[in-house]
Amino acid sequence: MSSNASVNVIHGDSMQSERREKVAIIGSGNWGSAIASVAAKNALARPQQFQPEIVMWVFEEDYQGKPLSQVINETHMNPKYLPDIPLGENVIAEPDLAKALNGATALVIVFPHQFFHDILKQMAGKVEKGTKAVSLIKVSFSSPWASADVTYSNHRGCGCTRANDSNICNDHSRRVRDLLLFA
């Protein structure tokens, strides 16, 4: 697939270049995989707005004797965390966080809250200024992690919005793939 970062848009009699969003999903569990599936469909449906490839950062682990990222890239599913749900052939599982962030202009942050500070440190210096981000980290509003989006915005120089639910189950994750994430 092409990773062309711009498209030509005709405005009146002139043509100008408009940057397409490059989406990276930071997390690949149940919720992250469900969101990657939605993002993949929407990126293909809106080629003037989004680059076709959705990069999903995968914390590398073994799945039936193979690296999980390899299994995801071969099957276009995440059998460990969201079995039987196709992610889309345009979802690329990437175990290297720096590579997953490279050139991204829109981030969906969705990993377990207890890893937030460690992953934030790994992201330091790898997120372009002005990158948009939304946090889907599952926390209750009384949790000390509830301000993770503010922490992210302050330390990374990009706007981050939080949308969370304190208990997302497998059923909900299966249905969320049909929701429109990028309107």
N, C-alpha and C positions, 0 to 999 in steps of 0.2 A: 504494500500500500504506500501511497505517496505521503510524505510529511511536509508538503509544500505549505509554507507559513502564510501565504497571502493569496488573495484572489483578486481579479480585476472586477470592479463594479462600475457600471455605466451610470453616470449622473448627468442627465442632459446630453450635451454633445461631448463631454470630456470623460475620460476614464481615469480612475484613481485606484490605488492599491488600498485594500482594507485588510487588516490583520484578522485571521481566523483564530479562535481560541484553541489552545492545545490543552486538553483535559488530562489531569493525572489524578487517579484515585490512590490515596495514601492509606492502604489497609486492604486486606483481601479475605477477611473472615466472612461470616454469613451476611452481615449487613453490607460490607464493602463489595462483596461479589454481586449482591442484588443491585446495588447502586451502579456498579460497572455495567451490568446488563442494560439498565435503563439508559445510562449515558451513551453506551454503544449504539443503541437504536436511535437515539436522538441526534447523535453526531452524524450518522448516515442520512437521517431525514433532513438535516439542515447543513448542507455542504458549504453554503456561503458564510455560515456563522462558526462552524467547528471543523477542525481537522478530523479526518476519519478515524485515526487511531486513538484509542483510549489506553493509556498506560496505567497499569494497576501494580503498585508496589506490593510485593509478596515477601513477608518475613519467611525466608527459606527454611523449609523443614522437609523431612522425608515423608513420602506417601507411597506405600507399597513398593519400597525399594527404589524409588525415583525422586528427584527433587520436585517439590510441589509445583514450582513455576514451570518446569518442563511438562508436567502432566496437564496443567492448565493450557499451555500453549499448543499442545498436541490435540487435546480433546475439546477445547473451548468451553470447558466446564470446570468448576471447582468441586471435585468429588468429596473432598474432606469437609468443607464448610457449607456448601450449598449443592448437594448432589441432585442430579437430573435436571438442573436448570441451565440452559444454554446461556453463556455470557455474551456471545457474539464473536464472530471471527475477527473483528477489528479490536478486540481486547487483547493487549499484549501484557503478559505477566512478566514483571521485571524484579529480580531479587536485589538489585543494586539501587539503593535509595537515591543516590546522586544521579544515576542515569534516569530513573523514573521522574525526577524533578527537572531534568535538563530541558530548558525551553518551555516548560509548562506555564501557561498564563491563567489557568483556572484549576484550583485544587479542591478536591473533596477529601476531607480528613476524617477517616473512619477506622479507628483502631481502638483497642481496649484502653480506657482512661489511665490505667496504672502505668502505661508505657509513654504517656504524653511527654514528660520532661526529657526522657532519654532520646526519644525520636526527635523532639524539637532540637536538641543539641546536635544530632546527626544532620538535621536540615540546615543548620547555621551556614550562611554563605552560599547556599545552593538554590535559594528561591529568588527569582528576579523581582526587583522592586516594582510595585504596582500589580503584582499577581493577585487575582481574586481568590478567596478561599471560603469554603463553608465547612463548618465542623459538624459532623454527625456523631460525634463521640457520645456514647450513652452514659449519661450521668444524671443524678437527681439534682434539682436546683439547690438543695441544701448541702450538696457535696462541695468540698474545696476545689474540685475539678470543674465546677460549674462556670468558672471564669476563664476556662482554657482558651476560648476564642479571643478574649481581651489580651491574655498573655501572648498568644500567637501573633496577634496584630501588632502589639507593642514591640515584640522582639524581631519580627520578620519584615516589618515595613510594608505589609500588605493588609488590605481589608479582609476581615474574617467575620462571618456571621455564623451563629449557632442555630441548628435545628435539631432537637433531640427528643427522644422518648426514653423513659427510664427502663423499659422492658420490651425489647423487640424480639418476638419469637419467630420460629421458622416459618409458620404460616404467613405472618405479616411480611417477612422478607420475600416469600414467594410471590405475594401479591404486589409488592412495591415495584417489581420490575415492570408492571403495567402502568405505573404512575408516570406522569410527565415531569421529569426532574428539571430539564432545561427548557423553559417556556420561551 
